[in-house]
Amino acid sequence: MTHNKYVEMHPGSFTMYEYAPVRVEYEVANIEDGMISVVTQTGEEKIFKIPENDLGTKLNAEFTHDLQNNGGLFWTIVVIYAPTKLDDGWKAVFCIESYKLGK
């Protein structure tokens, strides 16, 4: 480190984009056939694919176990949306970051 300060400059004709990921919590309504059905705060239904990692395996196992034992619990998942620039425009890429037992 030289402790020199640098100012990054770009021509006015350049379009600078900010990477602004958004975290959203959804209540899990159902898990079936490798898909997670969730409900938004406005009551809208969205469907996500179960992640193919330990997180998805654990969530699926806990949800299935609860269903077999009268289904009294509920879960929320945290989804991170990140805008991505592709050739044909912007696309929202999402990732299920975590889950937790609802209160």
For each residue, the residues with C-beta under 8 A, 3 or more apart:
1:
2:
3:
4:
5:
6:
7:
8:
9:
10: 14 16
11: 14
12:
13:
14: 10 11
15:
16: 10
17: 83 85
18:
19: 82 83
20: 83
21: 80 81 82
22: 80 81 82
23: 78 79 80 97
24: 78 79 80 81
25: 76 77 78 79
26: 38 39 40 46 76 77 79
27: 38 39 74 75 76 102
28: 31 36 37 38 59 63 74 75 76 77 99
29: 37 38 39 45
30: 36 37
31: 28 35 36 37 50 59 60 63 64
32: 35 37
33:
34: 49 50
35: 31 32 47 48 49 50
36: 28 30 31 47 48 49 50 59 77 96
37: 28 29 30 31 32 45 46 47
38: 26 27 28 29 45 46 47 48 77
39: 26 27 29 43 44 45 46
40: 26 43 44 45 46
41:
42:
43: 39 40
44: 39 40
45: 29 37 38 39 40
46: 26 37 38 39 40
47: 35 36 37 38
48: 35 36 38 77 79 94 96
49: 34 35 36
50: 31 34 35 36 56 59 60
51: 55 56 95 96
52: 56
53: 56 57
54: 57 58
55: 51 58 59 96 98 99
56: 50 51 52 53 59 60 96
57: 53 54 60 61
58: 54 55 61 62
59: 28 31 36 50 55 56 62 63 75 77 99
60: 31 50 56 57 63 64
61: 57 58 64 65
62: 58 59 65 66 75
63: 28 31 59 60 66 67 75
64: 31 60 61 67 68
65: 61 62 68 69
66: 62 63 69 71 72 73
67: 63 64 71
68: 64 65
69: 65 66 72
70:
71: 66 67
72: 66 69
73: 66 101 102
74: 27 28 101 102
75: 27 28 59 62 63 99 100 101 102
76: 25 26 27 28 99 100 102
77: 25 26 28 36 38 48 59 96 98 99
78: 23 24 25 96 97 98 99 100
79: 23 24 25 26 48 94 95 96 97
80: 21 22 23 24 94 95 97
81: 21 22 24 92 93 94
82: 19 21 22 92 93 94 95
83: 17 19 20 90 91 92 93
84: 90 91 92 93
85: 17 89 90
86: 89 90 91
87:
88:
89: 85 86
90: 83 84 85 86
91: 83 84 86
92: 81 82 83 84
93: 81 82 83 84
94: 48 79 80 81 82
95: 51 79 80 82
96: 36 48 51 55 56 77 78 79 99
97: 23 78 79 80
98: 55 77 78
99: 28 55 59 75 76 77 78 96
100: 75 76 78
101: 73 74 75
102: 27 73 74 75 76
103:
